[in-house]
Amino acid sequence: MPPLTSSTTSPADVRSPNRGVVYGAGAYVLWGLVPAFWPLLQPAGPVEILAHRIAWSLAFMLLITAVLRRWRALRGLSWRGWGMVAAASALIAVNWGVYIHAVNTGHVVEAALGYFINPLVSVLLGVVVLRERLRALQGAAIAIAVLAVVVLAVDYGRLPWMSLVLACSFGVYGLIKKTVPLDSTASLTAESVVLAPVAVGYLVWLGPAGTFLDLGAGHALLLASAGLVTAIPLMLFGAGARRVPLITMGMLQYLAPVLQFAWGVFVKHEPMPASRWFGFALVWVALAVFTTDALRSRRRKPHLLASVE
């Protein structure tokens, strides 16, 4: 899921907020249902799946960029801009890889936790890196979230490292993306351009040990469709973000981890002892406090754009 940033809104976009909500909700629903997709690519391992996701994302995004004639944005990107894209690409590759590993090893709930706490991590990064002022309710939300992580660490018998890696990698990714002057479509294309040589090189090195050519056309098509699974929600997100206020997109973002959590608990039947429910309840309390603060701040400053995942 991409970070929310301000974008140019045309008059036509302003006149279609309901359509924007549909687009935004569609993006987050698809991201919420993606845990159902990655297991279909087994027995391919997480690294092979990640490599195909990157390679086929590039193929699809090059086609979209050509159709939309967006080459100028990429050609006009400075060397510093490409450097920031490279840094963002490394972080999103880590994020994607850990998420695929989490889903395919039966840790969907732990992965969902990462995206629940990501907005709070983003606020903390803003305070530490950008020297932003931490409001009282934001501080309370972060403190409750830290307590939740402690409770869940005791429950798991270890730190929920997959959650923390997902939240922190995506939080820093969002921070870097704020410095790159590209919209979501051009940005994913640029990131794919940076990552594709490594991904394709890995697949070539993997050769016969890979699963692409060994398990039939259906498996090959599923691996190739990883590019569509990556790009389609992103384009829906971009269309929604242009039409509705970012605070609305910020509310919609919780659809994804809620659906992921529900998939892990009710479909995959991952264990949820009482202590784990308590830890997640603390996370949800933290998010309620965070959301209340965001709404209050929005009412006080109508022109303020909320900075959320």
Disulfide bonds with the S-S distance in Angstrom:
none
